[in-house]
Amino acid sequence: MTLPSVRAPRDATDVLRRVFGYESFRDGQQEIIEHVAAGGDALVLMPTGGGKSLCYQIPALVRPGTGVVVSPLIALMQDQVEALRALGVQAGFLNSTQDDSARREVEAAFVAGELDLLYLAPERLRLRSTVELLDRGEIALFAIDEAHCVAQWGHDFRPDYLLLSELSQHWPQVPRIALTATATPATHKEITARLGLENARHVVADFDRPNIQYRMVPKKEPKAQLLEFLRTEHAGDAGIVYCLSRASVEKIADFLATNGIAALPYHAGLDARVRAEHQARFLREDGLVMVATIAFGMGIDKPDVRFVAHLDLPKSVEGYYQETGRAGRDGLRSTAWLAYGLQDVVQLRRLIDTSEGDAAHRRRLGHHLDAMFALCETVECRRVGLLAYFGQPRSAPCGNCDTCLEPQQSWDATVPAQKVLSAVLRLHRERRQKFGAGHVIDILLGKRTPKVGQHGHDTLTVFGIGTELGEAEWRGVVRQLLAQGLLTVEGDHGTLLLTDASGEVLRKERTVSMRREPQRPAKAAAAAKNRRAAAPVELPEHAMPLFERLRAWRAATAKEQSIPAYIIFHDATLREIATVAPASLADLATVNGVGENKLTKYGDEILRLCTEEEPPPGDDPNRAE
């Protein structure tokens, strides 16, 4: 069915209101949109949920021709196109999942000027046929989404993105807009150089996501810790759990399912059809938990992901920020929860040592890991440290992270640090041996294990000098020495080595301050939830029945149309409808997220739900379906 054209208005504000249903732009959007609509190039750094998509979608609707969007997210293109079509926007995609008939139909629509937006996978630009096709149509702009993929040593590098530097050479008159939610100043510089955007307008938005609460806990029993977190804080919520390995993904998904939590695995080792099915279910169903490697998630548009949990230490702060940013796209409060341990550092160091690239590349990876580890071990506000990493320093603590909600105690750990460093030094100097953290701690605790006895380490002067701390506390000391660059690890077994800075501590030229290992009661996380600050206002009690009726209607409608529920309306829109309870189409049209096409399509049904009486006790509460 041909949808009505949305091209009649040429004013960006009018498009925003009439097509997308919003009365005003967010910070930074209008400047970008007007600049690109006028034919200028732009590089946009804006956090997930900040409204990046509108920065190219509206100029594509305002300018003559079709906006061509280059995106690496093949598995999500269909949902992105469906979301636009639900707004009355003519959109299509070309990628390897289509058959010849579907591809020819989209190509014909593009050449005929019937498409507002066309999504392409970057590898298609390698094909001469794609270039010839684009030459036959009128291009409004090129949008390069997930532009950090061009950073060659970044966390999501895609070789095909290097081809995009040729767009300006082949189509010099077509404006380009590159967008990403993740870029340090160094990555920003690399994107600029690789895409030839030195003369573009650069807009760097505030990277803060105030609705996300950041929490990081040392690993004790990670599966039990995760289960408690989900049961006490996010029962029935949609979320993502990231693991480092495929095997861990399978084990954790099975563990959660066995314990009554709807969970699905996702990793590159699964059959492509299984991955597609699991991703589709995650997008379309409520309350599913996706347990995944980082192969899952980039560009996920699901707005009601209420948590992102990490069971292994991310490789970089950029990767961590990108992954946690998939929570709370709707602006409602969400949680970024991470469990990390000493073994994570050992494992990631081993991966770095065996990674491709030269020594300089491995050093860069090491610096990325060091920064991530330091963020975990800080006693300061998590958000302050996170934003400083992206070149946005601020001094005021956020009040919505674990170190703000439960301020961390620090202590003078100089003497324990000297004991650990001395043990490592004596093993290396006196015995020409290197061991991992567990063995060093056994020596400090005076444990005569078979391994200690075999090597005669019970005769070392450092044997038994650390009984003032327990094993868990010593592991915390070693972990924080690694985080502060006073120790490093190498090899498959994570053997400990001194660094250039270790001598300063051993010579008493430097003191060492550490965060005290938390001794929290089992329900501390739930208590923290009740104290956390959250930007969005909670739904008034009187609006809850209507909100639930609207959700039930949306779920049934989405199932009938075989589309994700959020394509119909986001939770934030349903909350606003439930709060104001509009009595007319004119009232409904003022709600954010209700554009003309959705007003025409769903307005009468929503008004019926708003005026519907509550069912008496005993009636079917789901009769709205």
Secondary structure, 3 states (H helix, E strand, C coil): CCCCCCCCCCCHHHHHHHHHCCCCCCCCHHHHHHHHHCCCCEEEECCCCCCCCHHHHHHHHHCCCEEEEECCCHHHHHHHHHHHHHCCCCEEEECCCCCHHHHHHHHHHHHCCCCCEEEECHHHHHCHHHHHHHHHCCEEEEEECCHHHHCCCCCCCCHHHHHHHHHHHHCCCCCEEEEECCCCHHHHHHHHHHHCCCCCEEEECCCCCCCEEEEEEECCCHHHHHHHHHHHHCCCCEEEEECCCHHHHHHHHHHHHHCCCCEEEECCCCCHHHHHHHHHHHHHCCCCEEEECCCCCCCCCCCCEEEEEECCCCCCHHHHHHHHCCCCCCCCCEEEEEEECHHHHHHHHHHHHCCCCCHHHHHHHHHHHHHHHHHHHCCCCHHHHHHHHCCCCCCCCCCCEHHHHCCCCEEECHHHHHHHHHHHHHHHHHHCCCCCHHHHHHHHHCCCCHHHHHCCHHHCCCCCCCCCCCHHHHHHHHHHHHHCCCEEEECCCCEEEECCCHHHHHCCCCCCEEECCCCCCCCHHHHHHHHCCCCCCCCCHHHHHHHHHHHHHHHHHHHHHCCCHHHHCCHHHHHHHHHHCCCCHHHHCCCCCCCHHHHHHHHHHHHHHHHCCCCCCCCCCCCCC
